[in-house]
Amino acid sequence: MHAKLPIATLTTEEWIVPSQGELEQFFAELASKLISVQQAADASGFQPSHIRNLLVTQRLLGIKLGRDWWTTRDAVEMYVQSERRPGPKTD
């Protein structure tokens, strides 16, 4: 037999839904961190087409909103500092 929940208990949906203010703060923070493909190219020295390829192949963290890709300076810096070897891949 299951115990009845107290009336003041929130459902899971009510518990995880943020307030309007929290949503505004989240999106403002997110918008301040996102950079465009061109900005990522400028920061890294890579061509924009290479940045897009890295994003599409998930070798660079980012998000596609509509038809545009976005990433962060931190993600670009992590990729640039990661160990990469030029040339053909070997098994």
C-alpha positions as CSV (number, residue, x, y, z in Angstrom):
1,M,0.0,0.0,0.0
2,H,1.4,3.4,-1.0
3,A,1.3,6.3,1.4
4,K,-0.5,9.4,0.3
5,L,1.6,12.4,-0.5
6,P,1.1,15.5,1.6
7,I,-0.9,18.2,-0.2
8,A,2.0,20.7,-0.1
9,T,4.3,18.2,-2.0
10,L,5.4,19.3,-5.5
11,T,5.2,17.0,-8.4
12,T,8.3,16.3,-10.4
13,E,7.2,18.7,-13.1
14,E,6.5,21.5,-10.7
15,W,9.9,20.9,-9.0
16,I,12.0,21.2,-12.2
17,V,10.3,24.0,-13.9
18,P,12.4,27.2,-13.4
19,S,10.9,30.6,-12.8
20,Q,10.8,33.3,-15.4
21,G,13.7,35.0,-13.7
22,E,15.8,31.9,-13.7
23,L,15.1,31.3,-17.4
24,E,16.0,34.8,-18.2
25,Q,19.3,34.5,-16.3
26,F,20.1,31.1,-17.9
27,F,19.6,32.4,-21.4
28,A,21.5,35.7,-20.7
29,E,24.4,33.7,-19.4
30,L,24.2,31.3,-22.4
31,A,24.1,34.1,-24.9
32,S,27.1,35.8,-23.3
33,K,29.2,32.6,-23.8
34,L,28.2,31.6,-27.3
35,I,30.4,32.6,-30.2
36,S,29.8,32.3,-33.9
37,V,31.7,30.1,-36.4
38,Q,33.5,33.2,-37.6
39,Q,34.5,34.3,-34.1
40,A,35.7,30.7,-33.4
41,A,37.7,30.8,-36.7
42,D,39.2,34.2,-35.7
43,A,40.1,32.9,-32.2
44,S,41.7,29.6,-33.4
45,G,43.3,30.6,-36.7
46,F,41.3,27.9,-38.6
47,Q,39.0,28.6,-41.6
48,P,35.3,28.9,-40.9
49,S,34.7,25.9,-43.1
50,H,37.0,23.8,-40.9
51,I,35.2,25.0,-37.7
52,R,31.9,24.0,-39.2
53,N,33.3,20.6,-40.1
54,L,34.6,20.1,-36.6
55,L,31.1,21.0,-35.2
56,V,29.2,18.7,-37.6
57,T,31.6,15.8,-36.8
58,Q,31.3,16.6,-33.1
59,R,35.1,17.0,-32.7
60,L,34.3,20.6,-31.4
61,L,31.5,21.0,-28.9
62,G,28.8,23.3,-30.1
63,I,25.1,23.6,-30.9
64,K,23.2,24.3,-34.1
65,L,20.4,26.8,-33.7
66,G,18.3,27.1,-36.8
67,R,20.9,27.0,-39.6
68,D,23.8,28.5,-37.6
69,W,26.4,26.8,-35.5
70,W,27.5,28.2,-32.2
71,T,30.3,27.2,-29.8
72,T,32.2,28.7,-26.9
73,R,35.7,30.2,-26.5
74,D,36.4,27.5,-23.9
75,A,35.4,24.7,-26.3
76,V,37.6,26.2,-29.0
77,E,40.6,26.6,-26.6
78,M,40.1,22.9,-25.5
79,Y,40.2,21.7,-29.1
80,V,43.2,23.8,-30.0
81,Q,45.1,22.5,-26.9
82,S,44.1,18.9,-27.5
83,E,46.6,16.5,-28.9
84,R,46.0,16.3,-32.6
85,R,48.2,14.6,-35.2
86,P,48.1,15.7,-38.8
87,G,48.0,13.2,-41.6
88,P,46.1,10.0,-42.3
89,K,44.6,8.1,-39.4
90,T,46.1,4.8,-38.4
91,D,44.5,2.0,-36.5
